[in-house]
Amino acid sequence: MKRNALFVPALIVGAYLVFSVGPVIWLILSSIKTRQDLFVWPPSVIFHPIWTGYEAVFGIGAARDTAIAVGLYDSLVNSILVSGLGTLFAVALGTLAGYATSRFRFPGHGDFMFFVLSTRMIPPVAVLVFYHVMYSRLGLSDTKVGLILVTTFINVGLATWIMKGFFDGVPAEVENIALVNGYSRLYAFRRLVLPMVRGGIAATAGFCFIFAWNEFSFSSILATTTAKTRGRTRGRRSPPLGAVGGVIGPGACLCHCPAINSQRRTAPVRSG
């Protein structure tokens, strides 16, 4: 009787896993297939894997010093650098701003929170010309520093709102006890409050990193050669039919790894 009761839930979970994980498995298998194996019907599960696509992405082996290898590799490195540092700065600023808006009521508090939220509402195309002109005059066009600043700006509003919610869940009495015992507010914030919201910081970092990793509009305009990210490289290249098993498949697998890893590290973390 128990087996019959578990059959339907197990069937639903299995169908969901096939629907959600199936495309990822197909992409991984396609990245190591030859062109002939890629178009075989029915699809072959047992085949001789090849690694020429990954060699092209990393610029090693027979694909050393090729244009497509160097472009993909440099773009991946730039994306990791820009997304990582942009997330770090956005979470740091968002944590401080979230704590300030949660604990203090200052003039224009509501307007400030609306302004912070509005930075997520503005479509990128509305400010692209402004950023392009400003970066051209400041010498930040096609630089990693410029992209890191943009990534920080577009994520700091999200980080502020998320962290404010976590700080609201921490009783103010925790800090009051420290203040009564002669400790400073900075000490209470650093030693008492921050450890209680470390799960929120991890979750915020995960969300910000995913948004930064998938950002395309700003990087496609503000970065052209040396600071181009994977989004610009992916959008600039128009691969021929069957190229999934060449460079696009391995490149897509590598591009998904950082975002998937950030989700995996964020999910089990809890605050408190």
PAKOLRO-839191 format. One line per 5 residues: their letters; for each residue x, y, z of N, C-alpha, C. Coordinates in nm, 4 decimals, padded with zeros to 6 digits. Example, Ala and Ser with C-alpha at 12.3 -4.5 7.8 and 13.67 -1.06 7.14 Angstrom:
<nufis>
AS) 01.3190,-00.5690,00.7800,01.2300,-00.4500,00.7800,01.3200,-00.3300,00.7800 | 01.2850,-00.2250,00.7080,01.3670,-00.1060,00.7140,01.2900,00.0030,00.7870 $
</nufis>
This chain:
<nufis>
MKRNA) 00.0828,-00.1211,00.0000,00.0000,00.0000,00.0000,00.0863,00.1262,00.0000 | 00.1940,00.1222,00.0778,00.2837,00.2381,00.0825,00.3491,00.2622,-00.0530 | 00.3838,00.1522,-00.1225,00.4464,00.1685,-00.2531,00.3510,00.2348,-00.3510 | 00.2241,00.1977,-00.3479,00.1268,00.2601,-00.4365,00.1072,00.4079,-00.4026 | 00.1143,00.4396,-00.2731,00.0959,00.5790,-00.2324,00.2135,00.6662,-00.2742 $
LFVPA) 00.3325,00.6084,-00.2812,00.4518,00.6847,-00.3189,00.4761,00.6861,-00.4689 | 00.4020,00.6058,-00.5434,00.4287,00.5959,-00.6871,00.3992,00.7274,-00.7595 | 00.2822,00.7851,-00.7321,00.2431,00.9091,-00.8009,00.3363,01.0252,-00.7660 | 00.3681,01.0514,-00.6359,00.4642,01.1580,-00.6067,00.6004,01.1356,-00.6703 | 00.6468,01.0088,-00.6688,00.7769,00.9799,-00.7307,00.7718,01.0042,-00.8808 $
LIVGA) 00.6592,00.9726,-00.9430,00.6447,00.9960,-01.0865,00.6462,01.1452,-01.1178 | 00.5801,01.2246,-01.0342,00.5770,01.3696,-01.0553,00.7160,01.4291,-01.0378 | 00.7872,01.3860,-00.9333,00.9222,01.4369,-00.9099,01.0164,01.3958,-01.0234 | 01.0023,01.2719,-01.0695,01.0859,01.2268,-01.1802,01.0602,01.3052,-01.3083 | 00.9320,01.3327,-01.3376,00.8993,01.4123,-01.4561,00.9543,01.5537,-01.4445 $
YLVFS) 00.9473,01.6096,-01.3239,01.0008,01.7451,-01.3033,01.1526,01.7466,-01.3217 | 01.2217,01.6439,-01.2709,01.3670,01.6381,-01.2869,01.4059,01.6268,-01.4334 | 01.3311,01.5436,-01.5095,01.3605,01.5303,-01.6523,01.3376,01.6628,-01.7233 | 01.2299,01.7324,-01.6865,01.1967,01.8598,-01.7508,01.2984,01.9683,-01.7177 | 01.3484,01.9712,-01.5933,01.4380,02.0786,-01.5497,01.5851,02.0462,-01.5740 $
VGPVI) 01.6252,01.9234,-01.5509,01.7661,01.8862,-01.5628,01.7980,01.8304,-01.7015 | 01.6970,01.7828,-01.7726,01.7186,01.7239,-01.9041,01.7924,01.8135,-02.0018 | 01.7502,01.9411,-02.0186,01.8235,02.0290,-02.1110,01.9686,02.0506,-02.0718 | 01.9969,02.0548,-01.9423,02.1353,02.0741,-01.8973,02.2192,01.9516,-01.9334 | 02.1636,01.8327,-01.9096,02.2353,01.7102,-01.9449,02.2575,01.7027,-02.0956 $
WLILS) 02.1543,01.7395,-02.1719,02.1682,01.7385,-02.3179,02.2778,01.8340,-02.3626 | 02.2862,01.9515,-02.3000,02.3893,02.0489,-02.3360,02.5287,01.9956,-02.3042 | 02.5429,01.9331,-02.1886,02.6735,01.8786,-02.1509,02.7162,01.7682,-02.2466 | 02.6229,01.6776,-02.2802,02.6560,01.5705,-02.3733,02.6857,01.6247,-02.5127 | 02.6116,01.7260,-02.5549,02.6338,01.7827,-02.6873,02.7683,01.8530,-02.6973 $
SIKTR) 02.8174,01.9041,-02.5845,02.9446,01.9761,-02.5883,03.0637,01.8844,-02.6126 | 03.0465,01.7550,-02.5917,03.1575,01.6609,-02.6120,03.1279,01.5609,-02.7241 | 03.0269,01.5921,-02.8074,02.9938,01.5065,-02.9205,03.0552,01.5608,-03.0491 | 03.0803,01.4701,-03.1429,03.1199,01.5122,-03.2764,02.9962,01.5606,-03.3525 | 03.0185,01.6204,-03.4674,02.9066,01.6702,-03.5466,02.8158,01.5561,-03.5909 $
QDLFV) 02.8761,01.4419,-03.6238,02.7956,01.3277,-03.6674,02.7095,01.2752,-03.5526 | 02.7691,01.2610,-03.4340,02.6926,01.2125,-03.3192,02.5856,01.3120,-03.2761 | 02.6066,01.4385,-03.3035,02.5121,01.5409,-03.2600,02.3806,01.5319,-03.3355 | 02.3845,01.4877,-03.4630,02.2636,01.4841,-03.5454,02.2138,01.3423,-03.5713 | 02.2627,01.2469,-03.4954,02.2148,01.1091,-03.5094,02.0749,01.0976,-03.4508 $
WPPSV) 01.9873,01.0229,-03.5190,01.8535,00.9958,-03.4649,01.8260,00.8454,-03.4689 | 01.7882,00.7897,-03.3540,01.7666,00.8521,-03.2233,01.8986,00.8953,-03.1590 | 01.8939,00.9924,-03.0689,02.0174,01.0433,-03.0075,02.0957,00.9320,-02.9403 | 02.2263,00.9344,-02.9603,02.3118,00.8308,-02.9029,02.3591,00.8718,-02.7640 | 02.3493,00.7777,-02.6709,02.3965,00.8003,-02.5349,02.5400,00.7521,-02.5185 $
IFHPI) 02.5745,00.6459,-02.5903,02.7101,00.5926,-02.5882,02.7831,00.6425,-02.7124 | 02.8897,00.7172,-02.6937,02.9647,00.7745,-02.8047,03.1068,00.8026,-02.7569 | 03.1929,00.8329,-02.8518,03.3322,00.8659,-02.8191,03.3421,01.0161,-02.7956 | 03.3690,01.0590,-02.6740,03.3718,01.2041,-02.6457,03.4951,01.2708,-02.7060 | 03.4778,01.3954,-02.7445,03.5889,01.4773,-02.7927,03.5947,01.6045,-02.7075 $
WTGYE) 03.7134,01.6604,-02.6952,03.7339,01.7765,-02.6081,03.7883,01.8963,-02.6852 | 03.7749,01.8931,-02.8170,03.8272,02.0028,-02.8981,03.7543,02.1340,-02.8688 | 03.6255,02.1275,-02.8349,03.5511,02.2489,-02.8042,03.6040,02.3184,-02.6800 | 03.6322,02.2400,-02.5766,03.6880,02.2982,-02.4538,03.8305,02.3483,-02.4761 | 03.9056,02.2795,-02.5630,04.0394,02.3290,-02.5966,04.0305,02.4649,-02.6652 $
AVFGI) 03.9292,02.4820,-02.7499,03.9119,02.6102,-02.8182,03.8728,02.7200,-02.7205 | 03.7870,02.6855,-02.6236,03.7443,02.7856,-02.5260,03.8616,02.8329,-02.4413 | 03.9448,02.7385,-02.3948,04.0574,02.7735,-02.3086,04.1831,02.8094,-02.3872 | 04.1814,02.7899,-02.5185,04.2976,02.8261,-02.5986,04.4165,02.7352,-02.5776 | 04.3926,02.6053,-02.5655,04.5006,02.5096,-02.5461,04.4957,02.4061,-02.6577 $
GAARD) 04.5984,02.3257,-02.6654,04.6013,02.2201,-02.7656,04.6076,02.2752,-02.9068 | 04.5281,02.2134,-02.9952,04.5282,02.2543,-03.1361,04.4655,02.3906,-03.1567 | 04.3856,02.4374,-03.0608,04.3164,02.5657,-03.0751,04.3940,02.6814,-03.0132 | 04.5187,02.6600,-02.9768,04.5975,02.7658,-02.9128,04.6114,02.8861,-03.0069 | 04.5936,03.0057,-02.9482,04.6111,03.1329,-03.0189,04.5093,03.1565,-03.1304 $
TAIAV) 04.4010,03.0819,-03.1329,04.2954,03.1107,-03.2300,04.2096,03.2253,-03.1791 | 04.1473,03.2983,-03.2710,04.0726,03.4187,-03.2336,03.9527,03.3847,-03.1468 | 03.8811,03.2789,-03.1820,03.7606,03.2462,-03.1071,03.7948,03.1958,-02.9674 | 03.9085,03.1265,-02.9538,03.9488,03.0775,-02.8221,03.9852,03.1928,-02.7307 | 04.0664,03.2837,-02.7797,04.1087,03.3970,-02.6977,03.9889,03.4819,-02.6583 $
GLYDS) 03.8963,03.5045,-02.7514,03.7805,03.5864,-02.7205,03.6934,03.5262,-02.6128 | 03.6640,03.3986,-02.6220,03.5783,03.3341,-02.5232,03.6464,03.3282,-02.3871 | 03.7743,03.2948,-02.3865,03.8447,03.2831,-02.2587,03.8530,03.4183,-02.1887 | 03.8922,03.5204,-02.2616,03.9023,03.6540,-02.2023,03.7668,03.7041,-02.1550 | 03.6624,03.6738,-02.2311,03.5286,03.7178,-02.1928,03.4832,03.6501,-02.0645 $
LVNSI) 03.5132,03.5227,-02.0496,03.4760,03.4517,-01.9270,03.5499,03.5091,-01.8065 | 03.6779,03.5365,-01.8231,03.7557,03.5946,-01.7136,03.7017,03.7326,-01.6765 | 03.6721,03.8139,-01.7775,03.6168,03.9468,-01.7507,03.4813,03.9383,-01.6815 | 03.3981,03.8442,-01.7227,03.2661,03.8296,-01.6614,03.2779,03.7906,-01.5150 | 03.3672,03.6971,-01.4852,03.3860,03.6553,-01.3455,03.4379,03.7710,-01.2613 $
LVSGL) 03.5328,03.8468,-01.3159,03.5900,03.9596,-01.2421,03.4857,04.0693,-01.2192 | 03.4167,04.1088,-01.3243,03.3185,04.2170,-01.3129,03.2013,04.1754,-01.2244 | 03.1498,04.0556,-01.2443,03.0353,04.0095,-01.1645,03.0744,03.9910,-01.0181 | 03.1920,03.9346,-00.9941,03.2348,03.9111,-00.8564,03.2581,04.0391,-00.7790 | 03.3364,04.1313,-00.8367,03.3643,04.2567,-00.7663,03.2403,04.3452,-00.7586 $
GTLFA) 03.1601,04.3479,-00.8656,03.0361,04.4252,-00.8607,02.9410,04.3742,-00.7538 | 02.9322,04.2429,-00.7404,02.8481,04.1841,-00.6352,02.9028,04.2165,-00.4973 | 03.0343,04.2086,-00.4805,03.0967,04.2378,-00.3513,03.0667,04.3808,-00.3070 | 03.0871,04.4766,-00.3960,03.0624,04.6168,-00.3609,02.9142,04.6437,-00.3389 | 02.8284,04.5842,-00.4225,02.6847,04.6067,-00.4087,02.6319,04.5505,-00.2774 $
VALGT) 02.6777,04.4322,-00.2393,02.6319,04.3719,-00.1139,02.6856,04.4499,00.0063 | 02.8113,04.4954,-00.0021,02.8673,04.5735,00.1084,02.7903,04.7036,00.1280 | 02.7671,04.7767,00.0199,02.6920,04.9020,00.0306,02.5459,04.8763,00.0664 | 02.4875,04.7721,00.0084,02.3487,04.7396,00.0386,02.3280,04.6967,00.1818 | 02.4272,04.6293,00.2401,02.4171,04.5896,00.3803,02.4174,04.7113,00.4718 $
LAGYA) 02.5075,04.8054,00.4459,02.5122,04.9273,00.5269,02.3852,05.0102,00.5087 | 02.3405,05.0258,00.3829,02.2196,05.1040,00.3582,02.0960,05.0345,00.4151 | 02.0899,04.9029,00.4040,01.9768,04.8304,00.4600,01.9698,04.8418,00.6110 | 02.0838,04.8392,00.6769,02.0852,04.8561,00.8225,02.0422,04.9965,00.8618 | 02.0915,05.0972,00.7886,02.0563,05.2354,00.8211,01.9069,05.2607,00.8022 $
TSRFR) 01.8487,05.2102,00.6930,01.7065,05.2323,00.6685,01.6187,05.1496,00.7607 | 01.6726,05.0415,00.8137,01.5949,04.9588,00.9052,01.5932,05.0140,01.0470 | 01.7013,05.0762,01.0903,01.7140,05.1193,01.2288,01.6855,05.2686,01.2504 | 01.6992,05.3507,01.1479,01.6866,05.4957,01.1661,01.5765,05.5509,01.0761 | 01.5059,05.6487,01.1279,01.4056,05.7212,01.0505,01.4553,05.8638,01.0297 $
FPGHG) 01.5027,05.8939,00.9138,01.5595,06.0241,00.8831,01.4678,06.0958,00.7838 | 01.4819,06.2263,00.7700,01.3993,06.3005,00.6747,01.4148,06.2470,00.5321 | 01.3042,06.2213,00.4664,01.3086,06.1666,00.3318,01.3308,06.0171,00.3278 | 01.3007,05.9477,00.4381,01.3233,05.8031,00.4441,01.2436,05.7304,00.3368 | 01.1135,05.7642,00.3272,01.0302,05.6973,00.2277,01.0724,05.7289,00.0855 $
DFMFF) 01.1098,05.8557,00.0608,01.1553,05.8937,-00.0730,01.2851,05.8224,-00.1083 | 01.3719,05.8067,-00.0108,01.4981,05.7379,-00.0363,01.4736,05.5921,-00.0743 | 01.3840,05.5255,-00.0027,01.3565,05.3861,-00.0336,01.2916,05.3719,-00.1713 | 01.2053,05.4684,-00.2073,01.1455,05.4626,-00.3409,01.2510,05.4854,-00.4479 | 01.3440,05.5786,-00.4219,01.4510,05.6024,-00.5179,01.5370,05.4779,-00.5356 $
VLSTR) 01.5679,05.4122,-00.4240,01.6485,05.2904,-00.4320,01.5766,05.1840,-00.5139 | 01.4454,05.1719,-00.4918,01.3681,05.0733,-00.5677,01.3563,05.1120,-00.7141 | 01.3502,05.2418,-00.7422,01.3330,05.2871,-00.8808,01.4536,05.2550,-00.9670 | 01.5702,05.2342,-00.9066,01.6874,05.1987,-00.9867,01.6714,05.0628,-01.0536 | 01.5827,04.9790,-00.9988,01.5540,04.8505,-01.0617,01.4435,04.8620,-01.1649 $
MIPPV) 01.3661,04.9713,-01.1606,01.2561,04.9889,-01.2556,01.3018,05.0504,-01.3868 | 01.4072,05.1301,-01.3829,01.4519,05.2025,-01.5023,01.5051,05.1032,-01.6056 | 01.4525,05.1031,-01.7268,01.5083,05.0154,-01.8307,01.6477,05.0624,-01.8704 | 01.7382,04.9709,-01.8952,01.8761,05.0107,-01.9289,01.8847,05.1038,-02.0490 | 01.7968,05.0871,-02.1472,01.8041,05.1693,-02.2673,01.7782,05.3164,-02.2361 $
AVLVF) 01.7115,05.3456,-02.1242,01.6812,05.4847,-02.0891,01.8044,05.5610,-02.0414 | 01.9056,05.4919,-01.9944,02.0247,05.5584,-01.9404,02.1528,05.5199,-02.0141 | 02.1412,05.4391,-02.1184,02.2611,05.3947,-02.1895,02.3354,05.5114,-02.2537 | 02.2607,05.6055,-02.3146,02.3263,05.7198,-02.3785,02.3986,05.8048,-02.2747 | 02.3330,05.8270,-02.1605,02.3968,05.9043,-02.0532,02.5256,05.8378,-02.0073 $
YHVMY) 02.5228,05.7086,-01.9843,02.6436,05.6371,-01.9403,02.7512,05.6413,-02.0489 | 02.7112,05.6261,-02.1734,02.8094,05.6253,-02.2812,02.8824,05.7597,-02.2899 | 02.8070,05.8699,-02.2817,02.8686,06.0027,-02.2885,02.9562,06.0276,-02.1657 | 02.9034,05.9941,-02.0477,02.9787,06.0173,-01.9250,03.1069,05.9345,-01.9224 | 03.0985,05.8070,-01.9605,03.2165,05.7215,-01.9593,03.3195,05.7661,-02.0632 $
SRLGL) 03.2714,05.8183,-02.1760,03.3652,05.8657,-02.2779,03.4448,05.9854,-02.2269 | 03.3800,06.0736,-02.1531,03.4488,06.1921,-02.1019,03.5401,06.1582,-01.9841 | 03.5035,06.0571,-01.9065,03.5849,06.0193,-01.7903,03.6923,05.9165,-01.8236 | 03.6921,05.8667,-01.9457,03.7911,05.7671,-01.9842,03.7638,05.6287,-01.9279 | 03.6367,05.5987,-01.9002,03.6005,05.4684,-01.8433,03.5413,05.3739,-01.9466 $
SDTKV) 03.5301,05.4180,-02.0713,03.4761,05.3303,-02.1749,03.5701,05.2126,-02.1998 | 03.5117,05.0961,-02.2162,03.5868,04.9742,-02.2433,03.6901,04.9450,-02.1346 | 03.6508,04.9664,-02.0089,03.7378,04.9340,-01.8958,03.6609,04.8465,-01.7969 | 03.7328,04.7606,-01.7278,03.6692,04.6761,-01.6277,03.6180,04.7584,-01.5107 | 03.6893,04.8646,-01.4768,03.6450,04.9509,-01.3668,03.5088,05.0114,-01.3973 $
GLILV) 03.4896,05.0560,-01.5211,03.3610,05.1123,-01.5591,03.2483,05.0119,-01.5487 | 03.2714,04.8883,-01.5943,03.1681,04.7855,-01.5853,03.1406,04.7468,-01.4412 | 03.2420,04.7451,-01.3572,03.2216,04.7126,-01.2153,03.1360,04.8196,-01.1487 | 03.1595,04.9465,-01.1833,03.0786,05.0551,-01.1272,02.9325,05.0425,-01.1696 | 02.9094,05.0110,-01.2964,02.7717,04.9942,-01.3448,02.7052,04.8755,-01.2765 $
TTFIN) 02.7773,04.7650,-01.2662,02.7218,04.6463,-01.2006,02.6885,04.6753,-01.0551 | 02.7729,04.7502,-00.9883,02.7445,04.7875,-00.8489,02.6187,04.8728,-00.8402 | 02.6055,04.9690,-00.9299,02.4916,05.0601,-00.9257,02.3601,04.9869,-00.9494 | 02.3552,04.8969,-01.0469,02.2288,04.8320,-01.0802,02.1887,04.7285,-00.9760 | 02.2810,04.6870,-00.8903,02.2488,04.5851,-00.7895,02.2384,04.6391,-00.6479 $
VGLAT) 02.2880,04.7604,-00.6235,02.2885,04.8106,-00.4864,02.1466,04.8353,-00.4363 | 02.0539,04.8736,-00.5234,01.9150,04.8923,-00.4815,01.8509,04.7616,-00.4375 | 01.8720,04.6565,-00.5167,01.8195,04.5251,-00.4799,01.8792,04.4769,-00.3489 | 02.0099,04.4945,-00.3334,02.0760,04.4515,-00.2101,02.0229,04.5286,-00.0893 | 01.9960,04.6576,-00.1067,01.9452,04.7383,00.0041,01.8087,04.6898,00.0503 $
WIMKG) 01.7196,04.6653,-00.0432,01.5845,04.6211,-00.0062,01.5860,04.4821,00.0581 | 01.6636,04.3918,00.0043,01.6678,04.2572,00.0622,01.7266,04.2608,00.2021 | 01.8380,04.3324,00.2184,01.9022,04.3375,00.3495,01.8171,04.4127,00.4513 | 01.7408,04.5120,00.4088,01.6510,04.5807,00.5015,01.5505,04.4830,00.5598 | 01.4991,04.3943,00.4780,01.4057,04.2943,00.5283,01.4681,04.2021,00.6317 $
FFDGV) 01.5934,04.1643,00.6106,01.6601,04.0785,00.7083,01.6910,04.1537,00.8371 | 01.7320,04.2785,00.8265,01.7593,04.3567,00.9467,01.6310,04.3866,01.0243 | 01.5198,04.4018,00.9544,01.3919,04.4217,01.0237,01.3555,04.3014,01.1103 | 01.4039,04.1851,01.0710,01.3742,04.0646,01.1474,01.4623,04.0463,01.2700 | 01.5628,04.1302,01.2859,01.6503,04.1237,01.4044,01.5978,04.2223,01.5084 $
PAEVE) 01.5617,04.1782,01.6279,01.5081,04.2706,01.7301,01.6086,04.3801,01.7648 | 01.5580,04.5007,01.7793,01.6447,04.6129,01.8169,01.7002,04.5974,01.9576 | 01.6360,04.5138,02.0402,01.6843,04.4928,02.1762,01.8240,04.4321,02.1781 | 01.8599,04.3599,02.0722,01.9939,04.3011,02.0665,02.1005,04.4111,02.0732 | 02.0805,04.5175,01.9987,02.1762,04.6284,02.0015,02.1622,04.7114,02.1284 $
NIALV) 02.0396,04.7262,02.1769,02.0185,04.8057,02.2987,02.0917,04.7453,02.4180 | 02.0927,04.6129,02.4246,02.1651,04.5466,02.5339,02.3134,04.5785,02.5258 | 02.3690,04.5749,02.4045,02.5112,04.6066,02.3884,02.5386,04.7522,02.4235 | 02.4491,04.8430,02.3832,02.4690,04.9839,02.4143,02.4609,05.0097,02.5643 | 02.3694,04.9422,02.6337,02.3563,04.9588,02.7783,02.4825,04.9111,02.8497 $
NGYSR) 02.5458,04.8087,02.7953,02.6671,04.7548,02.8570,02.7929,04.8305,02.8161 | 02.7780,04.9421,02.7488,02.8920,05.0273,02.7186,02.9577,05.0045,02.5852 | 02.9041,04.9161,02.5020,02.9627,04.8926,02.3712,02.9095,04.9940,02.2706 | 02.9841,05.0175,02.1656,02.9419,05.1113,02.0630,02.8436,05.0444,01.9667 | 02.7735,05.1281,01.8890,02.6805,05.0736,01.7904,02.7542,04.9980,01.6812 $
LYAFR) 02.8744,05.0461,01.6487,02.9532,04.9755,01.5479,02.9897,04.8361,01.5951 | 03.0258,04.8246,01.7233,03.0572,04.6933,01.7791,02.9345,04.6038,01.7758 | 02.8188,04.6577,01.8137,02.6960,04.5788,01.8132,02.6599,04.5344,01.6717 | 02.6796,04.6232,01.5766,02.6492,04.5885,01.4374,02.7425,04.4803,01.3857 | 02.8702,04.4942,01.4165,02.9697,04.4025,01.3600,02.9714,04.2674,01.4309 $
RLVLP) 02.9542,04.2671,01.5621,02.9685,04.1427,01.6382,02.8355,04.0729,01.6680 | 02.7252,04.1461,01.6697,02.5975,04.0862,01.7071,02.4996,04.0754,01.5902 | 02.4823,04.1850,01.5173,02.3789,04.1870,01.4128,02.4243,04.1145,01.2874 | 02.5442,04.1436,01.2405,02.5916,04.0808,01.1164,02.5924,03.9281,01.1221 | 02.6402,03.8658,01.2317,02.6334,03.7192,01.2344,02.4910,03.6640,01.2267 $
MVRGG) 02.3926,03.7410,01.2703,02.2543,03.6936,01.2679,02.1920,03.7032,01.1294 | 02.2515,03.7825,01.0409,02.1965,03.7966,00.9061,02.2941,03.7456,00.7997 | 02.3876,03.6614,00.8385,02.4849,03.6126,00.7404,02.4162,03.5311,00.6305 | 02.3066,03.4618,00.6654,02.2311,03.3917,00.5618,02.1699,03.4874,00.4618 | 02.1204,03.6012,00.5118,02.0660,03.7019,00.4217,02.1721,03.7623,00.3317 $
IAATA) 02.2913,03.7820,00.3848,02.4010,03.8343,00.3033,02.4364,03.7357,00.1919 | 02.4400,03.6082,00.2254,02.4698,03.5068,00.1240,02.3609,03.5021,00.0172 | 02.2341,03.5089,00.0592,02.1253,03.5080,-00.0379,02.1286,03.6311,-00.1267 | 02.1553,03.7463,-00.0674,02.1649,03.8698,-00.1454,02.2786,03.8624,-00.2455 | 02.3919,03.8102,-00.2021,02.5064,03.7964,-00.2930,02.4723,03.7035,-00.4092 $
GFCFI) 02.3992,03.5963,-00.3806,02.3605,03.5045,-00.4875,02.2718,03.5717,-00.5916 | 02.1706,03.6457,-00.5461,02.0826,03.7155,-00.6396,02.1592,03.8196,-00.7197 | 02.2410,03.8991,-00.6519,02.3153,04.0044,-00.7210,02.4124,03.9461,-00.8231 | 02.4762,03.8355,-00.7878,02.5708,03.7750,-00.8816,02.4997,03.7246,-01.0068 | 02.3824,03.6641,-00.9893,02.3086,03.6139,-01.1055,02.2678,03.7288,-01.1970 $
FAWNE) 02.2180,03.8388,-01.1386,02.1815,03.9546,-01.2206,02.3041,04.0137,-01.2902 | 02.4156,04.0209,-01.2188,02.5367,04.0748,-01.2794,02.5902,03.9829,-01.3887 | 02.5812,03.8536,-01.3662,02.6323,03.7563,-01.4625,02.5510,03.7584,-01.5920 | 02.4209,03.7846,-01.5806,02.3338,03.7852,-01.6983,02.3186,03.9233,-01.7613 | 02.3881,04.0240,-01.7106,02.3743,04.1593,-01.7637,02.4306,04.1659,-01.9062 $
FSFSS) 02.3539,04.2281,-01.9957,02.3942,04.2336,-02.1358,02.3920,04.3756,-02.1939 | 02.2924,04.4555,-02.1553,02.2723,04.5853,-02.2208,02.3913,04.6777,-02.2010 | 02.4347,04.6952,-02.0768,02.5447,04.7878,-02.0505,02.6761,04.7360,-02.1082 | 02.7018,04.6074,-02.0929,02.8283,04.5534,-02.1419,02.8367,04.5576,-02.2941 | 02.7235,04.5493,-02.3627,02.7254,04.5522,-02.5088,02.7566,04.6903,-02.5635 $
ILATT) 02.7331,04.7967,-02.4848,02.7584,04.9330,-02.5301,02.8876,04.9887,-02.4720 | 02.9113,04.9631,-02.3437,03.0248,05.0240,-02.2752,03.1538,04.9456,-02.2911 | 03.1467,04.8210,-02.3367,03.2669,04.7382,-02.3545,03.2742,04.6939,-02.5002 | 03.3877,04.7110,-02.5605,03.4028,04.6775,-02.7018,03.5113,04.5734,-02.7277 | 03.6270,04.5887,-02.6664,03.7374,04.4968,-02.6966,03.7993,04.4384,-02.5702 $
TAKTR) 03.8759,04.5187,-02.4980,03.9535,04.4652,-02.3860,03.8666,04.4259,-02.2672 | 03.7543,04.4929,-02.2448,03.6713,04.4657,-02.1273,03.5424,04.3929,-02.1618 | 03.5318,04.3384,-02.2810,03.4075,04.2725,-02.3211,03.3817,04.1497,-02.2344 | 03.2555,04.1292,-02.2015,03.2152,04.0162,-02.1195,03.1563,03.9063,-02.2068 | 03.1179,03.7975,-02.1430,03.0660,03.6842,-02.2197,02.9367,03.7197,-02.2902 $
GRTRG) 02.8567,03.8122,-02.2304,02.7310,03.8512,-02.2932,02.7531,03.9176,-02.4276 | 02.8510,04.0067,-02.4347,02.8810,04.0727,-02.5624,02.9391,03.9745,-02.6620 | 03.0278,03.8868,-02.6171,03.0863,03.7882,-02.7077,02.9812,03.6943,-02.7616 | 02.8902,03.6517,-02.6722,02.7837,03.5610,-02.7139,02.6902,03.6284,-02.8130 | 02.6584,03.7576,-02.7885,02.5679,03.8270,-02.8781,02.6321,03.8649,-03.0104 $
RRSPP) 02.7648,03.8858,-03.0109,02.8332,03.9285,-03.1331,02.8537,03.8132,-03.2293 | 02.8673,03.6920,-03.1775,02.8963,03.5785,-03.2642,02.7658,03.5149,-03.3121 | 02.7638,03.4797,-03.4378,02.6487,03.4118,-03.4962,02.6961,03.2772,-03.5492 | 02.6922,03.1716,-03.4661,02.7513,03.0447,-03.5046,02.6709,02.9747,-03.6126 | 02.7346,02.8966,-03.6965,02.6624,02.8213,-03.7990,02.5890,02.7039,-03.7383 $
LGAVG) 02.5023,02.6439,-03.8174,02.4253,02.5283,-03.7715,02.5195,02.4144,-03.7347 | 02.4981,02.3552,-03.6191,02.5816,02.2459,-03.5734,02.6977,02.2884,-03.4881 | 02.7087,02.4195,-03.4623,02.8230,02.4681,-03.3840,02.8068,02.4419,-03.2359 | 02.6898,02.3890,-03.1931,02.6691,02.3617,-03.0510,02.7720,02.2630,-03.0004 | 02.8057,02.1642,-03.0835,02.9045,02.0664,-03.0427,03.0462,02.1124,-03.0628 $
GVIGP) 03.0649,02.2352,-03.1180,03.1991,02.2859,-03.1386,03.2448,02.3712,-03.0239 | 03.2134,02.5005,-03.0282,03.2576,02.5928,-02.9248,03.1408,02.6441,-02.8410 | 03.0234,02.6567,-02.9019,02.9088,02.7134,-02.8314,02.8654,02.6240,-02.7161 | 02.8636,02.4927,-02.7377,02.8242,02.4005,-02.6305,02.9176,02.4075,-02.5105 | 03.0486,02.3894,-02.5286,03.1398,02.4043,-02.4151,03.1353,02.5428,-02.3525 $
GACLC) 03.1235,02.6470,-02.4362,03.1151,02.7823,-02.3812,02.9911,02.8009,-02.2953 | 02.8777,02.7457,-02.3411,02.7542,02.7566,-02.2632,02.7656,02.6819,-02.1306 | 02.8276,02.5655,-02.1330,02.8455,02.4905,-02.0079,02.9298,02.5691,-01.9083 | 03.0385,02.6274,-01.9561,03.1254,02.7036,-01.8671,03.0578,02.8310,-01.8177 | 02.9743,02.8921,-01.9023,02.9050,03.0145,-01.8618,02.8000,02.9875,-01.7547 $
HCPAI) 02.7443,02.8664,-01.7523,02.6435,02.8335,-01.6525,02.7046,02.7979,-01.5168 | 02.8300,02.7558,-01.5149,02.8892,02.7055,-01.3902,02.8903,02.8080,-01.2773 | 02.9355,02.9327,-01.2970,02.9380,03.0274,-01.1845,02.8004,03.0561,-01.1267 | 02.6985,03.0733,-01.2132,02.5642,03.1019,-01.1638,02.5077,02.9834,-01.0869 | 02.5280,02.8618,-01.1392,02.4790,02.7430,-01.0694,02.5504,02.7262,-00.9366 $
NSQRR) 02.6804,02.7535,-00.9336,02.7563,02.7414,-00.8097,02.7101,02.8429,-00.7056 | 02.6765,02.9647,-00.7494,02.6271,03.0651,-00.6547,02.4933,03.0240,-00.5959 | 02.4060,02.9619,-00.6756,02.2788,02.9131,-00.6239,02.3000,02.7982,-00.5262 | 02.3946,02.7092,-00.5581,02.4185,02.5944,-00.4705,02.4713,02.6384,-00.3347 | 02.5574,02.7405,-00.3336,02.6143,02.7868,-00.2078,02.5166,02.8710,-00.1270 $
TAPVR) 02.4201,02.9336,-00.1968,02.3262,03.0195,-00.1286,02.2133,02.9420,-00.0645 | 02.1656,02.8367,-00.1311,02.0451,02.7669,-00.0866,02.0508,02.7131,00.0555 | 02.1576,02.6418,00.0996,02.1532,02.5824,00.2318,02.1843,02.6777,00.3458 | 02.2214,02.8052,00.3141,02.2646,02.8961,00.4192,02.1428,02.9543,00.4887 | 02.1432,02.9580,00.6194,02.0355,03.0162,00.6968,02.0930,03.1149,00.7967 $
SG) 02.0129,03.2151,00.8254,02.0567,03.3146,00.9222,02.0197,03.2713,01.0614 | 02.0889,03.3324,01.1591,02.0571,03.3003,01.2991,02.1533,03.2010,01.3579 $
</nufis>
